Amino acid sequence: MSLTKRESEVLLWCGRGKSNWEIGKILSISEHGAEFHLRNVFKKLETHSRVVAVRKDELSSPLFYMECVEERPSSRIWLGS
């Protein structure tokens, strides 16, 4: 079963060490929305680990990761108060 574009985006940011809250801010979705997509990823990839999910997806679609890096070069968010 393949991942949706949004699920892949959430997983991409997981692979970059972002929390669900940070992913939500980057993708303009709620923290709960990021968690929802991540749960779907876990079901589809048959894992409960963010690290394992990221690695499985990288191995199955490495070109997606390269394209996302080019599409979103300035992905930094300000986390200050």
Beta strands, then each sheet from edge to edge (+ up, - down):
end
